[in-house]
Amino acid sequence: MADVVEVNSIASLQSYHLAWTALHAETPRASYFQTLEWLENYWKHCGEGKRLRVLIVLVEGRPIGILPLVELTETTKLGSVRVLTYPLDNWGPWFGPIGLNQTATLAIAMKHLAQSPRTWDVFAPRWTAHNSTDRGRTEHAMQLAGLPAIVEDDQTTSVIELDRFADWEAYLASRTAKTRHELRRQRRRLSRNHHVEFVRHRPEPLRHGDGDPRWDLYHDCIAVAEKSWQAVSRTGNTLCHGTVSEQLADAHEQAARLGMLDMSVLYLDGKPAAYYYAYRCNGEVLGLRTGYDPNLADGAGAVLLGMVIEDSLSRGDRRLDLGVGAEGYKARLRTTVEKSSRLTHIAASAWRPRALRAAKWWTNRLRWAG
């Protein structure tokens, strides 16, 4: 017999910590963002004004899957809209249910949502790997529960499929002649003009006797970010931005304890010149932020990325996600592009989001007609 326990208090989730950890270990392409630790940190820093809705799916009293959700208010041109979605806020490219039995988890959880008193206007499980890991499961589960969704492309992320290559030279051979030349030339030039040191810190979990956060390296990453374009960015989510600095520092410590931290710094003559900050899980590296100090030397950022790729190949990593966006350097380094999807179900009585959807439809139609 299947059942759903809905947990609305972050403190109450502690009784499910062991089950969550076990299910996370089975989750296809799991990430740090799907851990209970991430949710606790997210709620600590971003929970105000939101309603937590974590659905624990049980079969014969045993948890088989978890669907973490959060209900929040979004401001639109027509006023406030209450949205039920995943607790990610664009920190990562992907999210979804926790556990191996994702089809059953989604089906049972969606039925629970459909039968529960509705306090939201829009149900929008964003950051869904609709065409890859998810394989349309979320859309199908919503349809069966009477919550039909509109599926739209959301974000594009650049990925290097490391398991396609035997080593660094094999990877280089897959790049264009110009890219190969630049990667080699920039590294030679830096080595000729500076003392170059590459430091990569990937601690094992605390339970294995490690979990070292290496705050010295973390502060060097921030120092570089403060000298890069990120210092004047207005997005509010860069490594050195004051509004998220405490949240990122707490996440850093958590990821280190879990053995999911991956941090690289390139030093030129003893000074931090570039950094690559990421999380890792089961052979997959998910890039969060990268930056370089333009005042030290040209090409430091590109050289560091090349060293990270080479080092990941030697360690046996399977994938390196360069993050959301289509910057030129990502296009030169990636082997594939993956798209996340946003699924949207609007409640029948929610007139604001329906009016916004209609306005968007008419705008697109007029654009094509013109």
C-alpha positions in Angstrom: 0.0 0.0 0.0 1.3 3.4 -1.0 1.0 6.5 1.1 2.4 10.1 1.3 3.6 11.9 4.4 3.8 15.7 3.8 6.3 17.4 6.0 6.0 21.2 6.4 8.6 21.8 9.0 12.4 21.7 8.3 13.0 20.4 11.9 10.7 17.5 11.3 12.8 16.3 8.4 15.6 15.2 10.7 13.7 12.0 11.5 14.0 11.2 7.7 17.7 12.1 7.4 19.0 8.5 7.1 16.3 7.6 4.6 17.0 10.7 2.6 20.7 10.0 2.5 20.1 6.4 1.4 17.7 7.4 -1.3 20.1 10.2 -2.5 22.8 7.6 -3.0 20.4 5.8 -5.5 19.2 8.9 -7.3 20.3 9.0 -11.0 22.6 11.9 -11.6 22.2 13.1 -8.1 23.7 16.4 -7.0 24.5 18.3 -3.8 21.3 20.4 -4.5 19.2 17.3 -3.8 20.6 16.6 -0.3 18.8 17.4 2.9 21.7 19.5 3.9 21.2 21.8 0.9 17.5 22.1 1.7 18.3 23.0 5.3 20.7 25.7 4.2 18.2 27.0 1.6 15.5 27.2 4.2 17.7 28.9 6.8 18.6 31.7 4.3 15.6 31.8 1.9 12.7 30.3 3.8 11.0 33.5 4.9 7.6 33.9 3.3 7.7 30.4 1.8 5.8 27.2 2.7 7.8 24.0 2.8 6.1 20.9 1.3 8.3 17.8 1.3 6.4 14.7 0.1 7.8 11.4 1.5 6.4 8.6 -0.6 6.0 5.3 1.4 5.2 1.8 0.2 4.3 -0.6 3.0 5.7 2.0 5.5 9.1 2.2 3.8 10.3 5.5 2.1 10.8 4.8 -1.7 11.2 8.4 -2.8 11.1 12.1 -1.8 9.8 15.1 -3.7 10.9 18.3 -2.1 8.7 21.3 -3.0 8.3 24.9 -1.8 5.4 27.3 -2.2 6.4 30.9 -2.8 5.0 34.2 -4.0 6.2 35.6 -7.3 5.4 39.2 -8.4 4.0 39.7 -11.9 2.6 42.6 -13.9 -0.9 41.6 -12.7 0.0 41.1 -9.1 1.2 38.3 -6.8 1.0 34.7 -7.9 1.5 31.7 -5.6 3.8 29.2 -7.2 4.6 25.6 -6.1 8.0 24.6 -7.4 11.4 23.0 -6.5 13.7 24.6 -3.8 16.5 25.5 -6.2 16.2 29.2 -7.2 18.5 28.7 -10.3 21.5 27.6 -8.2 21.8 24.5 -10.4 20.5 23.4 -13.8 18.6 20.3 -12.6 16.2 19.1 -10.0 13.8 16.2 -9.4 12.7 13.5 -7.1 15.1 11.8 -4.7 15.5 8.0 -5.0 15.7 5.3 -7.7 11.9 4.7 -8.0 11.2 8.0 -9.7 8.2 6.9 -11.7 6.3 5.7 -8.7 7.4 8.6 -6.6 6.2 11.1 -9.1 2.9 9.4 -9.7 2.0 9.0 -6.0 3.2 12.5 -5.1 1.2 14.1 -8.0 -1.9 12.3 -6.9 -1.4 13.6 -3.4 -1.1 17.2 -4.6 -4.2 16.9 -6.8 -6.2 15.6 -3.9 -4.9 18.1 -1.3 -6.5 21.5 -0.6 -5.0 23.9 -3.2 -3.1 26.9 -1.8 -1.2 27.7 -5.0 -2.0 29.3 -8.3 0.7 27.6 -10.4 2.4 24.3 -10.1 5.7 24.6 -11.9 8.4 21.9 -11.4 11.2 23.8 -13.1 14.7 22.6 -13.8 13.4 19.2 -15.1 15.6 17.0 -17.3 12.6 16.3 -19.4 14.4 14.8 -22.4 17.2 13.0 -20.5 17.1 11.7 -16.9 13.4 12.5 -16.4 12.3 10.9 -19.8 8.9 12.7 -19.5 8.0 11.0 -16.2 7.0 14.3 -14.5 4.7 15.4 -17.4 3.1 11.9 -17.5 2.6 11.8 -13.7 1.0 15.3 -13.8 -1.3 14.3 -16.6 -2.5 11.1 -14.8 -3.2 13.2 -11.7 -5.3 15.7 -13.5 -2.6 18.4 -13.5 -1.8 18.7 -17.2 1.3 20.7 -17.9 2.7 22.9 -20.6 6.3 21.9 -21.3 8.8 24.5 -22.4 12.6 24.7 -22.9 14.2 26.5 -20.0 17.9 26.7 -19.6 20.9 25.4 -21.7 23.9 23.9 -20.1 27.3 22.9 -21.6 28.6 19.5 -20.7 31.9 17.7 -21.3 31.3 13.9 -21.5 34.7 12.9 -20.0 34.0 9.2 -20.1 34.2 9.4 -23.9 38.0 10.0 -23.7 40.9 7.9 -22.5 43.0 11.0 -21.5 43.7 14.7 -22.0 45.4 14.1 -25.4 42.3 12.2 -26.6 40.1 15.1 -25.5 42.3 17.7 -27.2 42.1 15.7 -30.4 38.3 16.1 -30.4 38.6 19.9 -30.3 39.2 22.2 -33.3 42.7 22.9 -34.3 42.3 26.5 -33.1 41.1 25.5 -29.7 43.9 22.9 -29.3 46.5 25.6 -30.3 45.1 28.2 -27.8 44.9 25.8 -24.9 48.5 24.7 -25.4 49.8 28.2 -26.2 48.2 29.9 -23.2 49.6 27.3 -20.8 53.1 27.5 -22.3 53.0 31.3 -22.1 52.0 31.4 -18.4 54.6 28.8 -17.5 57.3 30.8 -19.3 56.4 34.1 -17.6 55.3 32.9 -14.1 55.6 30.3 -11.5 52.3 28.4 -12.0 50.7 26.3 -9.3 47.4 24.4 -9.7 45.6 23.4 -6.5 42.5 21.3 -6.6 40.7 20.4 -3.3 38.2 17.6 -3.3 37.8 16.3 0.3 36.4 12.9 1.2 33.4 12.9 3.4 33.7 13.7 7.1 32.5 10.1 7.9 35.7 8.9 6.2 37.9 11.2 8.3 38.1 14.2 6.0 35.5 17.0 5.2 38.2 19.7 5.3 36.6 22.9 3.8 40.0 24.6 3.2 38.8 28.1 4.0 42.1 29.5 2.8 41.3 28.3 -0.7 37.7 29.5 -0.5 38.8 33.0 0.5 41.2 33.0 -2.4 38.3 32.2 -4.7 36.4 35.1 -3.2 39.4 37.4 -3.6 39.6 36.5 -7.3 35.8 37.0 -7.8 36.1 40.5 -6.2 38.6 41.4 -8.9 36.6 40.0 -11.8 33.4 41.0 -13.5 31.5 39.4 -10.7 32.3 42.3 -8.3 30.0 44.6 -10.3 27.4 42.0 -11.3 23.8 42.8 -10.3 22.5 39.3 -10.4 22.9 38.9 -6.7 24.2 35.3 -6.9 27.9 35.6 -7.5 30.5 34.1 -5.1 31.4 37.5 -3.7 27.9 39.1 -3.5 27.0 40.2 0.0 23.4 39.0 -0.1 24.3 35.4 -0.6 27.8 35.2 1.0 26.5 33.6 4.2 24.4 31.1 2.3 27.3 30.1 0.1 29.7 29.8 3.0 27.3 27.5 4.8 26.8 25.5 1.7 30.6 25.3 1.3 31.0 23.8 4.7 28.2 21.3 4.2 29.5 20.2 0.8 33.0 19.6 2.3 31.5 17.5 5.1 29.6 15.4 2.5 32.6 15.0 0.3 30.8 16.9 -2.5 33.1 20.0 -2.7 35.3 20.6 -5.7 37.4 23.7 -5.7 40.3 24.7 -7.9 42.6 27.7 -7.8 45.4 28.7 -10.2 48.3 30.7 -8.6 50.7 32.8 -10.5 53.9 33.7 -8.6 52.0 32.8 -5.4 49.0 35.0 -6.1 45.5 33.6 -6.8 44.8 34.4 -10.5 41.8 32.2 -11.3 39.3 29.9 -9.6 36.8 27.2 -10.5 34.2 26.4 -7.9 32.0 23.3 -8.2 30.2 20.5 -6.5 30.7 16.8 -7.2 28.7 13.7 -6.8 29.2 10.2 -8.1 31.8 11.1 -10.8 29.8 14.2 -12.0 31.2 17.7 -11.5 28.7 20.5 -11.5 30.3 23.9 -12.0 28.9 26.7 -9.9 31.1 29.7 -10.5 34.4 30.5 -12.2 36.5 33.7 -12.5 39.9 35.2 -13.1 41.8 38.3 -12.1 42.3 40.3 -15.4 45.1 42.4 -13.8 47.5 39.5 -13.4 47.8 37.8 -16.8 45.8 37.1 -19.9 44.4 33.6 -20.3 44.6 32.5 -16.6 40.9 31.5 -16.6 41.2 29.4 -19.8 44.4 27.7 -18.5 42.7 26.8 -15.2 39.7 25.3 -17.0 42.1 23.2 -19.2 43.9 22.0 -16.1 40.6 21.1 -14.4 39.5 19.1 -17.4 42.8 17.3 -17.6 42.8 16.5 -13.9 39.2 15.3 -14.0 40.1 12.9 -16.8 43.0 11.5 -14.8 40.7 11.1 -11.8 38.1 9.2 -13.8 35.3 11.7 -13.6 32.4 10.9 -16.0 31.0 14.4 -16.7 31.9 18.0 -16.2 29.0 20.4 -16.3 30.3 23.9 -17.3 27.1 25.5 -16.1 24.2 27.4 -17.6 24.9 29.8 -20.5 26.3 29.8 -24.0 29.5 31.7 -23.5 32.1 31.2 -26.2 34.6 29.4 -24.1 31.9 26.8 -23.1 31.1 26.2 -26.8 34.7 25.5 -27.5 35.1 23.1 -24.6 31.8 21.2 -24.4 31.0 17.9 -26.1 27.2 18.2 -25.8 24.4 20.7 -24.8 21.6 19.7 -22.5 18.4 21.6 -21.9 16.3 21.7 -18.8 12.5 22.2 -19.1 9.9 24.0 -17.1 6.5 22.4 -16.7 3.6 24.6 -15.9 0.1 23.8 -14.6 -2.2 26.7 -13.9 -5.1 26.2 -11.6 -8.5 26.7 -13.3 -9.5 29.5 -11.0 -6.1 31.4 -11.1 -7.0 34.2 -13.4 -3.7 36.2 -13.1 -1.3 33.5 -14.5 -3.9 32.5 -17.1 -4.0 36.2 -18.3 -0.2 36.3 -18.4 -0.1 33.1 -20.4 -2.6 34.4 -22.9 -0.7 37.7 -23.2 2.5 35.8 -23.9 0.7 33.6 -26.5 -0.6 36.6 -28.4 2.8 38.3 -28.3 4.5 35.3 -29.8 1.8 35.0 -32.4 2.0 38.6 -33.5 5.8 38.3 -33.6 5.6 35.4 -36.0 2.9 37.1 -38.1 5.1 40.2 -38.4 
